[in-house]
Amino acid sequence: MQKSLTKNSIYNVIYTIANILFPFATSIYVSRILLPAGVGKVASAQNIVSYFVTLAALGLPSYGVREFAKVREKKHERNKLFTELLLVNIISTTLAVVGFISLVAANEGFSGQRALFAACGLSIVFNYLNIDWVYQGLEEYGYITGRSLLIKGISLLTLFLFVKTREDYVISSLATGGNYVFNVLNARKYVALVFSRIEIKRHVKPVLLIACIIFLSSIYNKIDVTMLNILATDESVGYYTYAQKTITMVLTMANAITAALLPRLSYYYDNDRQGFYKLLDKGFQVLCFMTFPLTVGMVLVASQAVEFLYGEAFEPAVLTMRLMCPLILIKGFGDLFCYQLVYSTKSEKIILPASASASVINIITNAVLIPTLLQNGAVIASVFSELVTNAVQFIYMKKKVKFSINMKALTKGLISTAVMTLSVYIIMQFKLPNTIGLILEILCGVIAYTTVNLVMKNTLIFEIVNKVKEKISHKA
């Protein structure tokens, strides 16, 4: 039985809002305690840990979602797949844990920060329980959303209770394994372990391929912080990290609806090509509606947003954030036309040369720009690298999958964004107090953008309104 795509999208929007509000709350609180240097120390440790988390995951988050989407209606095959992938996960996580402990023990430079690395390293250990791919592949977004809201609430309360001084930054970096624990306890409703005719070998090649792809992708996504830590200062890492965190939250909001499409795209590609292209076009319309105003809006209010969220100590992050704004567009459309399209059509091989090229470009550009431009140089390198990898994949996928660009959606998104920009700019000229001005600018921008879309009869808005009316009338 197929899940409602509308419900899944709504659940994912709620889940995304929670993912946005939680980091906002923690960032606002922690930034005023740790300040840029403290934030930089934590970010540097988390950056090193992230490489081992990638190794532990071994491509299963993407591979598992796709494979579970195919067997969700076949109980025995589903259980068999679950057992095989769980065993693969145990092996890869063990290798990652051993590798991380060896690195920290052998590096004398980490001796004064072992508590911090131990706290951050828990996220590697928690990967033993990471079976998120089961729920995503089965499209159980209702469960994912409810679980996430509960765990985030507990985590936020813990943060406020225990992080009081700069010396408490170790506690602020403690990852919670609550999500994974809930996953395991709840898994018996959907899957069971079976040990007859287990075939781990059949997963090795595709999982390793995806792992290589993700590792290469992670290099140019993570190398910025790694090289900043080497070539710049803790403060630079702090500015970069909070600018990146803010843009990532905005990007997550832009992708809130399209992020739920991967399981369905994978299913449609094998069973319903017409439905596949229709869903792809709908994703494009959503991105045109969301990414343009969010990108331009963040450029306009970056200065006020940084002061409001993180305090005056993070003022150098304003330019960093503005330079990072193009990633909302690049990664937003790249997520649909590169990541989701590539995996749903089993075209992962194209990511290898694309990511390898981007990684080389990123390392060279970082080495040249960071010594003089610090965190802003790292941003320029990241944007350029992301553009290269997505361009290569898009050109390839455009030839393989004959989709067409919806020019009406593109035009309406650009026009409505231009009107929104003008309205926000006018409000900014009144030089209102920071918080009041920021609220009025956002409110005015949303009203102007929505009004223009209604006037131009954007079908997406009317579809949303009709869906809401149907739900209300059905309940009545």
Residue, then its C-alpha position, 0 to 999 in steps of 0.5 A: m500500500q502506497k503512502s500518501l505523498t501529500k502526507n509525507s510531504i507535510y510530515n517532512v515539512i514539519y520535520t524540517i521546521a523542527n530541524i530548523l528551529f532546534p539548531f536556531a535555538t541551540s546556535i543562539y544560546v551556544s554562540r553567546i557562551l562559546l563565542p567564535a573561538g569556542v565554536g571553532k574548536v567544537a566545529s573542528a572536532q566535529n569536522i574530523v569525526s564527520y569523516f569517520v561517520t561517513l565511513a561508518a555509514l558506508g553509503l547505506p543511508s542512500y542505498g538502503v532507502r532505494e532498495f527498501a523502496k523496491v521491496r516494501e510490499k514483500k515481507h520476506e525480501r524486506n526482512k532479508l534485506f534488513t538483516e544483510l544491510l544491518l550486518v554490513n553496517i555493523i562491520s563498517t561502523t566497527l572499522a570506523v570506531v577503531g580508526f577514530i580511536s587510533l587517530v586520536a590516540a596517535n596524535e599528540g596534538f589532540s591530547g589536550q582535547r581528548a574529552l571533546f573528541a570523545a564526546c563528538g566521537l559518540s556519534i560514530v558509535f551511535n551509527y551501530l543503531n542507525i537504521d533510518w533507511v528502513y523508515q525512509g524506504l518504507e516512507e514512514y515519515g509520520y513516525i520519523t517526524g514524531r520521533s524527531l520532535l520528541i528527541k529534539g525537545i529533550s536535547l534542547l532541554t539538556l542543553f539549557l540545563f547543562v551548558k552554562t560556561r565556555e568550559d562546558y563546550v564538551i557537553s554542547s557537542l554530545a550527539t544524542g543517539g535517541n533517534y537511533v534507539f527509538n528506531v531499533l525499538n520500533a523496528r519490530k513493527y516493520v522488519a525482523l532478523v532472518f539468517s537463512r540464505i543471507e547474501i551480503k556479497r551482493h551489496v558490497k559492490p553497490v555500497l562501496l561505490i556509493a561510499c566512495i561517491i559520498f566520501l568524495s562528496s564529503i571531502y569538498n563539503k568538509i575540507d573547508v573546515t579542515m583546511l581552515n583549522i590548518l591555515a587560519t584560526d579558531e575564530s575563522v572556523g567559528y564564523y564559517t561554521y555558523a554561516q554554514k549552519t544558517i544557510t544549511m537550515v534555509l536550504t533544508m527549508a527549501n528542500a522540505i517537500t522535495a526531500a520526500l521524493l526519493p523513495r517514490l521516484s525510485y519506485y516510479y522509475d521502475n514502474d511508472r515513467q509517466g508518474f516519474y516525469k510528473l513528479l520530477d516536474k512537481g519537484f522543480q516547481v516547488l524549488c522555483f517557488m522556494t529557493f529564489p526568494l530564500t536565496v535573495g532574502m538571505v542576502l538582504v537580511a544577512s547582517q540583521a540575521v547574524e546580529f539577532l541570532y549570534g550576537e555582535a561577536f559574529e559580525p565577520a560572518v555576515l559577508t561569509m553568509r552572503l557569499m554562501c547564499p548561492l549554495i541555496l540555489i545550487k544545492g537546492f536544484g542539485d538535490l533534485f536533479c543530481y542526487q535524487l535523479v541519479y540514485s533513483t535511476k541507478s546512475e551513481k557512477i557519474i558522481l565519481p568523476a564529478s565529485a573527484s573533479a570538485s574535490v581537487i578544485n576545492i583543495i587547490t582553491n582553498a590553499v590559494l584563498i584561505p591564507t588571505l581571505l580566511q573563511n571567505g576564501a573557503v566559501i568561494a572554494s565551496v561554492f565553485s566546487e559545488l557548482v562544478t559537481n552539480a553541473v557535470q551531473f546535470i549535463y549527464m542526467k539531461k541526456k539520460v533522462k529526457f526531462s524538460i524545464n518548466m519555463k512558466a514556473l521558472t519565470k514566475g519564481l524570478i518575477s515574484t522574487a524581484v517584487m519581493t526584493l523591492s518591497v524588502y529593500i524599501i522597508m530597510q530604508f527606514k533603518l528600524p531597530n534590528t529585531i523589529g526591522l528583521i520581522l517587518e522585512i520578512l513579513c513584508g517579503v512573504i506577503a509581497y511574494t505570495t500576492v504576486n504568485l496569486v496574481m500570476k495564478n501560480t498553480l502550486i499555490f492553488e493546489i496547496v489551497n485546494k488540498v487544504k479545502e479537501k481535507i477540511s471538507h472531508k473532516a466536516 
